[in-house]
Amino acid sequence: MNSGGAGSVQGFSFFGGRLIPLWGSNRSLGLSNMSPPFFLDSPGQVGFTPDGQQLIVTTKNSGSDIDVYSVGEFGYLSGQPTANAAAAPVPFAFTFDAVGNLIVTEAGSSDLASYSVASNGTVTKIGSAGDGQAALCWVTVVDGYFYGSNAGSANVSQFGETSDGVPNLVGVAASLSSGATDSAASSNGRYLYVEEGGIGTVAEFQVASAGALAQIGQVSELSAPLEGIAAS
């Protein structure tokens, strides 16, 4: 995903361990942004639905939309996305629940919302829950719980989900030394890592009973600011 100017998504094929640009796959997002990009007006996240049939892009403050492209033959996207207005301003990061519902942070109101995604690209809100914090931006799912990073209030909120797919707030799971940015979980679901972006550290947590977080360390040999983390 390219975030400057109008923004775009670009496809690549994977061959012999290398990424090769997919000719003719670039799709403009039609955003109103600058080059270099302004953070709030850049797109938030790009990712495939669990079945690989659709590609989703959140636009943050540039329209507050959830754009859905269909994925066709050889990985080519539809010419235009289905643009869906988010239920609340500034849709930012997203993940999926166990049945494939789209789970989106909406930073403008600091809430977590769930949506169903139809085959025609339309999304329908199932429900949402606010956390009473500031700027819920990033989210990671671990064993049925959703952990949201609040950039403005420097903490992590824990959410559960009802049987019909509506998020519910469990509470503040951890407080940090600086504004929370991205997070990632270990593949076994036992550990969560949250960036403290402003000071260039990563807080390390063990995921305990009922999803409670217990801090076990902090990695500090990094440079600020931090934004973006992955764990294997």
N, C-alpha and C positions, 0 to 999 in steps of 0.2 A: 504494500500500500504506500503510495506517494502522497505526502501531506501538504506540500506547498501549492500555492495558486488554487486552481480548480480542484486539485487532488485527483488521483486515479488509482486503479488497481491494475496490476500487471501479472500475467500468468507465466509460469515457468514449467518446463518438463524436466524430469529427472532421468539422467542416462549415464551409466558408468560412474556413478558417484558424484556427478556434477549437475548443476542447475543450468539449463539452457533456456533463454527467453523464448516464449511461445509466440511466434510471429502473428501479428494481428489481434492479440488478446487484450491490449490495453483498453480500459474503459474509464472514461472521465466520470468523476463524481459530481461535477458541476457546483462545487462549493465556492464560497466567497472568502478567500484567504490570501495571505501574502506569501512572498518568497524572499527570504526564509519564512517558514510558517509561523503564525501566532498560535500559541498553545491551545487556547480556548476555541479557536475557529478551525482547528485541524480535525480530521476524522479521528475517532476514538480507537476502534479495534476492527480487525477483519478476521473472519473465520468461517469454516464450513459447518453446516449442520451435521449432526452425527451420521446421517445417511449419505452425506457427500453430494446431495442433489441440489443444494442451494448454498450460496455464499452471502454472508451477512456483513454489512458495514454500518457502524454507528457514526453519526456526523457531529456529535457534540453540539456546540453552539451554532454551527452552520446549518440551521434549519431544524435541529432537534429531531432528526428523522432516523428511522431504522430502515436501511435500504436492503432489499433482498434481490439478488440475481439468481436466475436459474442456471444450472451447470449442464451444458450440453455435450455433444460428441467431442471427444479428444480434449475435454476440459475447457472448451470455450464457453464464455458467459453470454447471457442474453445481452442484446445491445443496450438496453436500458434496464435499471432496476425497478422493482415495485417499491415506491417510496411510501413509508408508513410513518405518520406522525407519532412520536413517542407520547406516552400518557403524561409525562412530566418533562420539564426542560433538561437539556444537556444529557442525553443518553451517552454513556461513556464506555464501560467495559461490559463483557458478557461471558456467560458460560451456559451450560445446559444441565437440566436435572436428569434423573434416571430414566424418565420416559420421553426425553427429547424436547421438553419445553424450554424456551429461551428465557434465561434469567439475566436481567439487565440492571446495572447501576444507573440511577438517574441523579446526577450530581447536583442539579439545580435545586432539588427538594430533598436531597440526601435520603433517597429511599431505594429499595430493591423491588423490582417488578418482574412478574412472570408473564410470558406471552406464549400462545400457541402459534405455530407457523404453518400456514396452509400451503398446499402444493402450488397455488397460483402466486405465492409470494406475499400475501397479506398476513399481517400479524394481528392477533386479537388479545387484548389484555385479559389475563385471568385474575390477577390481584396484585397488591403491593403492600409493603410495610415500610414505614419510616423508622430511622434510628435516632432521631433527635440530635444528630451530630452535624458536622460541617463538611460538605463536599465528599460524599460517598462516591469514590471514583473507580476503584478496582475491586475485583471479586475473584475468589478461588473456591472451588467446591472440594470438600473432603468428607467422604463417607456420609453423604446426605446433608451435611451442614454447609452453609455458605458464609465465607469470611470476607467482609467488606472493609477495604482500607479507606479511612476518612482522612483525606489530605489536610483539611482545615482544622481538625480537632486532634490530630496526632494519636489516633487509636484505631482499634480493630473491632468491628461489630460482628456478632455471630447471629445468623438467621437459621431457622429451620423452615420446614415446609409442611403444610397440611396435606391430607390425602387427596384433596382436589387441586393441588398445585399452587396454593396461595402462600407466599412467603410470610413468615412470622418472626418477629424480633425475639431473640433469646436474651441479648444484652450486650454490653461492652465486654469483649473477651480479653482485651489487652490494651494497655496504655504504652505509648512509645515515647522516645526522647525527641523525636522530630516528626514532621508531617509524614504520614504513611503514604507510600506510593504502591508499586506493584507487589504481588505476592505469588508464591508458588508452593506446591506441596510435593513431598516425596511420593514415589510411585506406590509405596505401601500404605500411604495415608497416615503415617505415624508422626510426621513432622511438617510444620508450616514455616515458611521463611518470608519475612515481610521487610521490604526496603524502608529505611528511614531516609528518604531521599535528600532532605536538606543538609544532612550531616554526613552522608556517604557511608552509612552502616547498614547491616542487615541483621534484624532481630531473629533469633532462632527459637522456635517453640516446639514443644512436644504436645501432640494432640491426645488428651486424656479422655476419661470417661465422659460420655454425653457431650463430647466435642469441646470440653474446657481446654484452654491453652495455658501451658506452664512454660515460662521462658527458661531456656537452658543455656543461652549464650548470646553473644553479639559479635559479628564480624566487622572489624573496623579498618582493615587495610585496603580501603577503597577510596575513590574520589567522588566528591559531590559535584553536581546532583546526580542521583540515581533514578532511573525510570526504565523498568523492564528487567524481568528475571525469569529464568526457567530452571526446573529441577528434573532430574531423571529418576 
